[in-house]
Amino acid sequence: MDKRQQFIASGVIAVLVVIVLCAGILGPPREAAITTDRLGPEHGETVANYLDRARNSLSGADEPRFALVSLTTEITPAAAVALAAGMRVAGVIFHVPIPRVQTSIITVNTPDGAEAILRSPGNAIAQLSLVRAPNERQQRINSVSAARLYEGCACIVGLTVRANPAALTDLSHRDGVRAVEALPPDAVAGRFAVVPLLPEYTDLVVAGPDDGDVPVS
């Protein structure tokens, strides 16, 4: 097994463990929770309106809360570690940029700090490998995305973190951070949806074209 296969295999194992736990195989089944909390812009919302909402969300009681960190441009895992120094990072959001091609948004949970962030591309690749592509074009897009993630691309577009409002406000002023949006303090881990504000969104939050050629790698 070569280095790339080992890299993907370790990610697949980690993803399968999460799937097993989430499916309740290790415990009795429970009723599905209703997810009402949400981080990120709404489809069709103006970027300016979302940025205002994000800023306003940082006020309130001084209690730890989950938040979405949106970036001005894509960054590497190492840059993400540096950017979020001192923060509890709960998740890393990947999106491989390819001009005029729609690629998947992949969220990787990071339960154990900086090392988990650095390993997160392998988990992202594993998630892609578990998705059945509906057509040959999407299969090629996933293949190129996986290759670029393996090569260590700058493909992180957001982070989910947990901190108090003062720390989140400080984070929102760091270089490379476009917005920080916080949930109420009573939000529960794993019970909220996250939709990143992609760097390519400059006016409206709408999907771009998907008519470009898929590169070889």
Sequence and secondary structure as in RCSB ss.txt:
>XXXX:A:sequence
MDKRQQFIASGVIAVLVVIVLCAGILGPPREAAITTDRLGPEHGETVANYLDRARNSLSGADEPRFALVSLTTEI
TPAAAVALAAGMRVAGVIFHVPIPRVQTSIITVNTPDGAEAILRSPGNAIAQLSLVRAPNERQQRINSVSAARLY
EGCACIVGLTVRANPAALTDLSHRDGVRAVEALPPDAVAGRFAVVPLLPEYTDLVVAGPDDGDVPVS
>XXXX:A:secstr
  HHHHHHHHHHHHHHHHHHHHHTTTS         EEES  TT BHHHHHHHHHHTT SSS  EEEEEEEEEEE
 HHHHHHHTTTSEEEEEEEE  BTTB   EEEEE TTTHHHHHHHHHHHHHHHHTS  SSHHHHHHHHHHHHHHH
TT S EEEEEEEE HHHHHHHHTSTTEEEEEE  TT  TTSEEE    TT SSB       S     
